């Protein structure tokens, strides 16, 4: 059955025909039958180089042998216990060892769950109600962070979704990214528990921090006795061992993880300073629980992924070289701006690289749509939005990179 037929069926059974809004490609999404390495095979018989990679988790590519073997070994032992397992201790030791700011972690089932729990913990630790996030920053789909972008630091939060209580998001303020002065001004007047931000804005980017921005944020939050939560769901192990914390030398009070630490299976984690984390139940009064938390199959896949990355650190250099090669072609085209860091990259249809959400929104989305469709026709699948990051994996070959580069050239010069 073809993708168009499948989508017709799906629309009668699922809202919008999809399980997540970004997948609702018009006029209909393509359906994947299988995936291996850096490629997707659709039910329509099309082979695509994948630069979406599940929106980031698959840094080693699809169905990597080491990950598959780890999952298979675990499946033979069972895939849900509802009890502690040695696997969670092993993975916790790796994560805490790689991150100077993380003394303890709690495993959950998704990045959204991790950020929700981290915010609750910050409120429980400080006794304060309000939080601050960055305009355009995405921290999952739970109520406290679904705040309309652009509502600004001087106004109360406004819900960005039907069904979200205005009273709840009234406790969420926003500041622009790369604007430490706005953060300082807001904290001078408000009683705030935590500032949560993506160190590199991934869900609208990548949008990179200005030199010194994250250090300023750390200094400002510490001076006002506000907890700093680094949301490393995307950047964790994507920009290197130790994520953005190590890359930029910024030590958070709390951090959240997901995607790569599960090797492609569902997972999340939040962690931080010991004195804060010891408030999490059952050790303390901040409640958090979940049937699938510490799922052994996800832990096995995640441990195998991180082990491979530790054993092959050259992966990061090779991926950095690959996005640099793509960027050289994109820059030569003279249309828009190309942003990259490590294996994350994006072409923005805006004259200069955006520094915050408001500048990202100035991009020519119609030009992006034409570019995206051209890339797909050339056999390269990019995330279908100007506001989503592209990714490469260790499975992308030199031939893949040449095809991506050639496609960039032809689509941007067209």
Phi, psi and omega in degrees: 000139183278165182301319181298320179291319179297321181293323177300318176295316184298324182295336178275349187242337184224143180302122182070000179080007185224168178260356176203137191302322185296343181279353184278066179290137180267144001282342175201150179284156171275148181254134183266134179266324179199166180212144177206136179062240181255012188238148172248142174244121184270165178292345179272002179086015181265138175256128183233138168284126188264115174248021175255314173054047180066024184064037167121331187295331193270065182292339176262002180092179182282139172052044179299135185305318182294323180287316180300316180296321179296318178294316181298318178298321180289322180299328177295336181263353184112154186237005172203123182250320189073016177224166173296153175223154179302335182301321183290329176292317181299313182290324177298322179296321179294312184296314179293327178291332182272346186235109181303332183273358185248112177265327182217153177226156171234127180273139177229196189253352180199165175295322178300317179295324180295314181292323178299315181290322180296320178294317178299318180296319179299319178293320179294323181288318186271336186076012180254158186261323191276151171230163175237139171231171179271141175303127179084353177288138182247125181231032181103182187250028177268161195302317188298336184249004176271071184248134183301123180295140178092359178292337166084166184283341186264000180236162174289153179298146179240130182303141178257011179208144170299146179092354177265129183288130178299325180298327181286309183285352173298342179266008178244118177256165180226148173226155176292149173291151179062029180226078181296332179296321178296321178295316179300317180297316182293318183289339178291341186241349187241155176261098192242138178281316188203154170245118179251131178209152167282122181300323167242124183288111187263327185277357170230019194219216023279135168250124191266151177287141172297157176304125177085352184298311183293325176296320177297317179300316179298318181293317182293314181296320179297319181296332182257011178058043179246133179287139176258119177252114174271119177274099182254029178302320177271313188281340182301118183063002176272323180261008177136169175297128183090357174059206182291333178304312181283319182302317184257356178066037181244119185264113181276170171275323176221156176214155178238149183223164176185207173047262190297327184291354175253002176061020181106354174257160185297131178195160169204166176201148169230148183205175179169204180301145183300319183294333177279311185295334180288358173274354181280136179299142011269001181287331185217191190271356181272113188278138172203134181202162177187136180302319186261007177297134182068034180300127186297327179293317178295318179297320179296316179295318180294317179298319179295322178296309183293325176299316180296320179294322177294323182282339183229066181296343179295344177305317183295319179294318182294321178292324177296318177298322183293315180291332176295320179296318177297318182297325180299320178291318181297319180294321179299332181293335177072016178244116177076203183220144182249131179237137180211152167205117184060235183266006176262139180203159180196144171255118179262131178274071180207143188302321180235157182298131181290147180252352180198180184297319183297324178286326175300321182292349177278354182295153178277096185289333177291320176296321177298317181300319177295318178297315182299316180295322177296319178296319179296317177298333178274004175091019181237121179264114172256153173308133190279046179206142172298341188252033175225143181283145171269153181226151167245161179232168177296342181279346179291124183271172175300323177296319176301314182297321177297318180294319177297314181297315178299319180294319176302313181300311184292322184283326180278331179277346183297000000 
